Structure formats: structure tokens, C-alpha cells
Amino acid sequence: MRAELPRVAERAVEAIIVAVPGYADAFQGPMGRKISGAVELTLRGFLQLAAAGGTADAGTPGGPVVEAAYALGRGEARSGRSMDALLAAYRVGARVSWRDMSATAVAAGLGPESTARFAELVFAYIDRLSAASVAGHADELASSGRARERMLERLAQGLLAGSPHAELVEAAQRAEWVPPRTLTVVVLPEARAQGAMVSLDARTLRSPEDVPDVEGMPDLTVLLVPDAEGAARPALLRSLEGREAIVGPDRPWAEAHTSYGRVLRALRLGMRPGERASLDTDARLADLVLRADEDALADLRARVLAPLADVGDSAREKLTETLRSWLLHHGRRDRIAAELFVHPQTVRYRMTQLRQLYGARLEDPATVLELTVALGVAPPPGPAGDDRG
């Protein structure tokens, strides 16, 4: 058998090239000769083990052979190949080697019982080599996967921090992440993030950093979703239903920090998602603008409502809601009445009161603008009679 090993190894390599085309290039030239030599050495190692005893355990390869198989599996992972081709090569090589070596053994007088034990050793040997290569492949993927995950996390951190464009491009290249047209920031409870990732673009990034503490919404995390602009945005919002998500605007990918800033402002202003629907900041732009400076808005509200200061609490509330509706509906009495669930005559009566309190100022464009800004967003709850609340 030892004398036949070079020819057995050669025939095994030829069979592998035919059965596993993916290895055809690898077996050409000097590299092919090295691989053929490695195959022969592996077979020689098997024969040495087989000669040492007659059990399946004796067919278990030793340290150097196992290490070589482990390294081969890692090399396959680094080359971007799955284990399918390598395991197929093991099977083909084992079949051809067993056929040739068993023919030699039988011709030399090896009996049926010994031949059967010999076959058992071959299968034990090839199983151990396959297992070692699978372990190497898995370890390499895990190692490279963790490294890439860390690089993607650093990229997400840079995007949220607004790092320079050149640094972001370099970080994306290191992470092997192809930049999309846009990124949309989504902030949601950490416990719901993994479930949301399932339905999002595979390039979605997740930041390892916690969102700054927001009252009423602890343990938040940040996702950066690629290409969710335009017609794709409704689909994104639907996929986030029931996940208590706050969705920022889409922005060019290197400007994702501005989308993050929008979400943080919405959170700090007390905006919260509903039980079922996500909070779409694009649908709350007026609220965001008007509440950008809460103190200034409160001062403006107090000033423009000063003419109502001497009116009773109940009457002041009714007049204020009527004035707000009058401004938003441009004086259309029927629409105002429908919104307030009152008779149009009631609207006329209240507007008469308001004109008496405000006088000609209700015709002044500057006053109308201030009233519209002050009353355009419903005031936050406050003590009764507190015009600032």
C-alpha cells in the first residue's frame, strides 16, 4: 500500500477535480503539486495509524493531521467558501483512496474480516478530518464575524456622532458595508430591537451605545435603516407597528446624525409613540418647530391670551378653543361649529366676545401670526387658569 500511495493520491486528486469543479484552479501548477503531496502524506499517516492497531480508534488521526484539517477549514472560510466543497472533496478522496488501497490489500491476501475493519478505519479517519475542518471553518467565521460586527458598531457610532465624511467612508470600507443612498434613524426599546431587525434591510446598523436617558422610555437603542425614503417609508412604519418606535427623517447616509438629532429632540419634547403606531417625526414637524423653545412658546401664549385674563376659567377655555379653531379654519363658521360640536350661532356669539376683547388686533396680520403660532399646538396640561400651561 505504501508503494502505491503516490499513484493513489494522484488518482484521488483527479477525481476531486472532476467531482468538485470549484477546486480545479487550486490544483493547477505548483500549488496543485503541494496539495497532491499533502494528500499523499495524509494517506501515509492513515496507514501508519492502521498498522498500529486494528480498531476504529486507531484510525483517528493524530495532532498534526487534525491541525492541518482544522487550518484547511479556516482557509475555506477566509476564501468565502462554504464547507460543501471541502466535505465533497473529502468524500470523493476517501472513496477513491479506499477503492485503490482495498484492491491492493485484497490482492496481497488481506481477508474479508480484516478488509471490513480496514474500511471502518477509513470512515473513522475521514470523519475526524471532516469534523476538524468544520470546526476550523466555524471558528474562522465566528472570529471574522465578531471582528466585522465591532467594525459595523464603530461605523454606527461615527454616523451618529457626525464624523467627517472621509472617516465614514474609510470605516464603511473596513467593515465591508456598502453605503446606501440614505439612512433613517429609528429609536426603540432595546427589547424590541432584535424583532424589528428581522424585517429590515440586511444592511441596517445597530449602535452599541445607549440613547441618553429619556423619562418614561428606558433602555432605548438606535437602528440606522438604509434606503427607507419616499415610497419605502410607509413600509418601514408598518414593519415597526407595535414596537414603540420613534422614526427620524431620511438623510444622505453620511448625514445620519441629523436624523438622530431629530428623534432626540422629539423625545426630549415629550413626544411618544402610540400603543400600536410608531411616532413618525415627519408627521409632527409643526409640533417640533413650535416646541423647539418651550419657554418662548409659553411666554408667547401668555402674552397673546392676556385679553382673556379677566374672563372666568370655563369661559376662557371655550373662547380659547374657539379662537384657535377660527384661526385654523380661516373664519369658516360651519367648520368651526363642526369641530367644536356647537351650533354656528354659538360660534358667532363667542367670536363677538373675542372681537370685543381683542378689538382691531384680530385684523392685524402680526397679531394673527402670533395667535396662530401660540395656539397652533394644543398646550401641555397645567393648572387650571394657567395660561402658560
C-alpha positions in Angstrom: 0.0 0.0 0.0 2.8 2.4 0.9 4.4 1.8 -2.5 1.1 2.6 -4.2 0.4 5.9 -2.2 1.8 8.4 -4.9 -0.4 6.9 -7.5 -3.4 6.7 -5.2 -3.0 10.3 -4.2 -2.8 11.3 -7.9 -6.0 9.5 -8.8 -7.8 11.0 -5.7 -6.8 14.5 -6.9 -8.0 13.8 -10.4 -11.4 12.5 -9.1 -11.8 15.6 -6.9 -11.1 18.0 -9.8 -13.9 16.2 -11.8 -16.4 15.9 -8.9 -15.7 19.3 -7.3 -15.1 21.9 -10.1 -14.5 24.6 -7.6 -11.2 23.1 -6.7 -9.9 22.8 -10.3 -7.9 26.0 -10.3 -6.5 25.3 -6.8 -4.9 22.0 -8.1 -3.1 23.6 -11.0 0.6 24.5 -11.1 2.9 24.4 -8.0 0.0 24.7 -5.6 -1.5 21.6 -7.1 1.7 19.7 -6.5 1.7 20.8 -2.9 -1.9 19.7 -2.4 -1.2 16.3 -4.0 1.8 15.9 -1.7 -0.4 16.8 1.3 -3.0 14.2 0.2 -0.2 11.6 0.0 1.1 12.5 3.4 -2.4 12.3 4.9 -2.9 8.8 3.4 0.6 7.8 4.7 -0.4 8.9 8.1 -3.6 6.8 7.9 -1.5 3.7 7.0 0.8 4.3 10.0 -2.2 4.5 12.3 -3.8 1.5 10.7 -0.6 -0.5 11.2 -0.6 0.4 14.9 -3.8 -1.4 15.7 -7.0 -2.9 14.4 -9.8 -0.8 15.9 -11.7 2.3 14.7 -9.9 4.4 17.4 -6.7 3.5 15.7 -8.0 5.2 12.6 -8.3 8.6 14.4 -5.7 10.9 13.0 -3.0 12.4 15.3 -2.3 16.0 16.2 -0.5 17.3 13.0 -3.1 15.9 10.7 -6.0 17.2 12.7 -4.3 20.7 12.9 -3.8 20.7 9.1 -7.5 19.8 8.6 -8.6 22.5 11.0 -6.4 25.0 9.2 -7.9 23.9 5.9 -11.4 24.7 7.2 -10.3 28.1 8.3 -8.8 28.8 5.0 -12.0 27.9 3.2 -13.9 30.4 5.4 -11.3 33.1 4.7 -11.8 32.4 0.9 -15.5 33.0 1.3 -16.4 29.4 0.5 -18.8 27.2 2.4 -17.9 23.7 3.7 -19.9 22.0 1.0 -17.0 21.8 -1.5 -14.4 20.7 1.1 -16.7 18.0 2.5 -17.4 16.8 -1.0 -13.7 16.6 -1.7 -13.2 14.6 1.5 -15.9 12.1 0.4 -14.5 11.7 -3.1 -10.9 11.4 -1.9 -11.9 8.8 0.7 -13.9 6.8 -1.9 -11.1 6.7 -4.5 -8.4 6.0 -1.9 -10.4 3.2 -0.3 -11.1 1.6 -3.7 -7.4 1.6 -4.7 -6.0 0.7 -1.3 -8.5 -2.1 -0.7 -7.8 -3.5 -4.1 -4.1 -3.6 -3.3 -4.8 -5.1 0.2 -7.0 -7.9 -1.2 -4.5 -8.7 -4.0 -1.9 -9.0 -1.2 -4.1 -11.6 0.6 -6.0 -9.5 3.2 -9.0 -11.5 4.3 -12.7 -10.3 4.4 -12.8 -9.6 8.1 -9.6 -7.6 8.1 -10.8 -5.7 5.0 -14.0 -4.8 6.8 -12.0 -3.5 9.8 -9.9 -1.6 7.3 -13.0 0.1 5.8 -14.1 1.0 9.3 -10.8 2.7 9.9 -11.1 4.7 6.7 -14.5 6.1 7.7 -13.4 7.0 11.2 -10.4 8.7 9.8 -12.3 10.8 7.2 -15.0 11.7 9.8 -12.4 13.0 12.1 -10.7 15.1 9.4 -14.1 16.4 8.3 -15.0 17.4 11.9 -11.7 19.2 12.3 -12.2 21.2 9.1 -15.8 22.1 10.1 -14.6 23.3 13.4 -11.9 25.4 11.8 -14.5 26.9 9.3 -16.9 27.7 12.1 -14.2 29.3 14.3 -13.0 31.4 11.5 -16.5 32.6 10.6 -17.2 33.4 14.3 -13.9 35.2 14.7 -14.3 37.3 11.5 -18.0 37.8 12.3 -17.2 39.3 15.7 -14.5 41.5 14.2 -16.9 42.7 11.4 -19.6 43.3 14.0 -17.3 45.5 16.0 -16.4 47.5 12.9 -20.0 47.9 12.0 -20.7 49.2 15.5 -17.9 51.7 15.3 -19.3 52.8 11.9 -22.7 53.3 13.5 -21.1 55.3 16.3 -19.3 57.5 13.8 -22.5 58.1 11.8 -24.5 59.2 14.9 -21.6 61.4 16.1 -21.4 63.2 12.7 -17.8 62.1 12.0 -16.1 63.7 8.8 -17.2 62.1 5.5 -13.7 60.7 4.7 -13.6 58.9 8.1 -17.0 57.4 7.5 -16.1 56.2 4.0 -12.9 54.6 5.4 -14.9 52.9 8.3 -17.5 51.6 5.8 -14.8 50.1 3.6 -13.1 48.4 6.6 -16.5 46.9 7.7 -17.2 45.8 4.1 -20.5 47.8 4.3 -21.8 49.3 1.0 -23.2 52.8 1.8 -26.9 53.2 0.8 -28.4 56.4 -0.6 -30.0 57.4 2.7 -30.2 56.3 6.3 -33.2 56.7 8.6 -32.7 56.6 12.3 -35.1 54.5 14.4 -35.1 54.6 18.2 -37.0 51.9 20.0 -36.9 49.9 23.3 -33.8 47.6 23.3 -36.1 44.6 24.0 -37.9 45.2 20.7 -34.9 45.9 18.5 -34.0 42.3 17.6 -37.5 41.5 16.5 -37.6 44.7 14.3 -34.2 43.8 12.7 -35.8 40.7 11.1 -38.0 42.7 8.7 -35.5 45.4 8.0 -32.8 45.8 5.3 -29.8 43.4 5.9 -27.5 46.5 5.9 -29.3 48.0 8.9 -26.8 49.1 11.5 -27.3 49.0 15.3 -25.5 51.3 17.6 -24.0 49.7 20.8 -24.4 52.9 22.7 -27.4 53.6 24.8 -29.7 56.5 23.9 -29.4 59.3 26.6 -31.9 58.6 29.4 -35.4 59.7 28.4 -38.1 59.9 31.1 -40.7 57.2 30.6 -38.7 55.3 27.9 -35.7 53.5 29.5 -33.2 51.2 27.7 -33.5 52.6 24.2 -31.4 51.5 21.2 -30.7 53.0 17.8 -31.1 51.4 14.4 -29.9 53.1 11.1 -32.1 51.8 8.3 -30.9 52.1 4.7 -33.0 53.4 1.8 -36.3 53.9 3.6 -37.2 57.1 1.9 -40.1 58.0 -0.4 -42.5 55.1 -1.2 -40.4 52.8 1.1 -41.2 54.9 4.3 -44.8 53.6 4.8 -43.5 50.0 4.6 -40.9 50.9 7.3 -43.6 52.4 9.5 -45.8 49.3 9.1 -42.9 47.0 10.0 -42.4 48.9 13.2 -46.1 48.8 14.4 -46.4 47.8 18.0 -42.7 48.3 18.7 -42.9 51.7 20.3 -40.5 53.2 17.7 -39.7 56.8 17.0 -38.7 57.3 13.4 -36.5 60.2 12.2 -36.3 61.6 8.7 -34.3 60.0 5.9 -31.0 61.7 5.3 -28.0 61.2 3.0 -26.1 58.3 4.6 -23.2 60.4 5.8 -25.6 62.9 7.4 -27.5 60.3 9.5 -26.6 62.2 12.7 -29.2 64.9 11.7 -31.9 62.2 11.6 -30.8 61.1 15.1 -30.9 64.7 16.3 -34.5 65.0 15.2 -35.5 61.9 17.1 -33.8 63.0 20.3 -35.5 66.4 20.1 -38.9 64.7 19.7 -38.2 62.6 22.8 -37.0 65.5 24.9 -40.1 67.4 24.0 -42.2 64.6 25.4 -43.4 63.1 22.1 -44.1 59.4 22.5 -45.3 56.6 20.1 -48.8 55.2 20.5 -49.5 51.7 21.6 -49.8 50.4 18.0 -48.4 53.1 15.7 -44.8 54.4 15.6 -44.1 58.0 16.1 -43.3 59.4 12.7 -41.4 62.7 13.2 -42.0 63.7 9.6 -45.7 63.9 10.5 -45.0 66.1 13.5 -42.9 68.8 12.0 -45.2 71.6 13.2 -45.1 70.4 16.7 -41.3 70.1 16.6 -40.9 73.6 15.3 -43.4 75.2 17.7 -42.0 73.3 20.7 -38.3 73.9 19.9 -38.3 76.5 22.7 -41.0 75.7 25.2 -40.3 78.7 27.4 -40.6 81.1 24.4 -43.9 79.4 23.3 -45.3 79.6 26.9 -44.4 83.3 27.0 -46.0 84.0 23.7 -49.1 82.1 24.7 -49.4 84.1 27.9 -49.0 87.4 26.0 -51.4 86.8 23.2 -54.1 85.4 25.6 -53.7 88.3 28.0 -57.0 89.9 26.9 -58.8 86.8 28.3 -57.1 87.1 31.7 -60.2 88.6 33.4 -62.6 86.0 32.0 -63.8 83.1 34.1 -61.9 79.8 33.8 -64.7 78.0 31.9 -65.5 80.9 29.6 -61.7 81.4 28.9 -61.3 77.8 27.9 -64.2 77.9 25.5 -63.1 81.2 24.0 -59.6 80.0 23.6 -60.6 76.8 21.7 -63.0 78.9 19.6 -60.2 81.3 18.7 -57.9 78.5 17.8 -60.4 76.9 15.6 -61.3 80.3 14.0 -57.6 80.8 13.1 -57.1 77.2 11.7 -60.3 77.3 9.7 -59.8 80.8 8.4 -63.1 82.0 10.0 -65.3 79.4 8.3 -68.2 79.3 10.8 -69.7 75.9 9.8 -66.3 74.1 10.0 -65.6 75.7 13.4 -69.0 74.6 14.7 -68.5 71.1 13.4 -65.1 70.8 15.1 -66.3 72.2 18.4 -69.7 70.3 18.3 -71.6 73.6 18.8 -74.3 75.5 16.8 -73.0 78.1 14.3 -74.8 80.7 16.3 -72.7 79.8 19.3 -69.6 80.4 17.3 -70.9 83.8 16.2 -71.6 84.7 19.8 -68.2 83.7 21.0 -66.4 85.5 18.2 -68.4 88.6 19.1 -67.0 88.3 22.6 -63.5 87.8 21.3 -63.7 90.9 19.0 -64.8 92.9 22.0 -61.8 91.7 24.0 -59.2 92.0 21.2 -60.6 94.9 19.2 -58.9 95.7 15.9 -56.0 93.4 16.8 -57.8 90.4 15.3 -57.4 92.1 11.9 -53.7 92.8 12.4 -51.5 90.3 10.5 -48.8 90.3 13.1 -51.3 89.5 15.9 -52.9 86.8 13.8 -49.5 85.3 13.2 -48.6 85.3 16.9 -52.0 83.8 17.8 -51.7 81.1 15.1 -48.2 80.1 16.4 -49.3 80.2 20.1 -52.5 78.2 19.5 -51.3 76.1 16.6 -50.3 73.3 19.0 -52.5 72.3 21.9 -50.9 73.4 25.2 -49.5 70.8 27.6 -51.6 70.1 30.6 -51.2 72.5 33.5 -53.1 74.0 36.5 -56.5 75.4 35.8 -56.3 79.0 34.7 -52.5 78.8 34.0 -52.1 80.4 30.6 -48.6 79.2 30.4 -49.7 75.6 30.6 
